[in-house]
Amino acid sequence: EDVEDEFDILGLLASRGIVEPVDYEEMWQGMPEFEQEDKTEIKSIKINFATQEDIDRFSELIGQNITEKTRSIWYPEQEISSYVKVRFTDE
């Protein structure tokens, strides 16, 4: 028995008549292909600063706030999306 089949809960429930079987191949017919836009950087560099004043001047120069917690930035500044709070539901 295939390991993947052991975890087919919906298939198991359908085989016992508990839920209706679903033909996913048919369900997805006509749906558009998913296209993931590549949002990775083309270049990443490490910048070292000798003083806090240097950090402040650089921050002002690029127009972005750099704090103690800043680990990386995008230039020009990008809106960073977070999908942690996104939920997908059936209609």
Secondary structure, DSSP 8 states (H G I E B T S, - for coil): --HHHHT-HHHHHHHTTSS----HHHHTTT-----------S-------SSHHHHHHHHHHHT----TT-----SS-------TT------
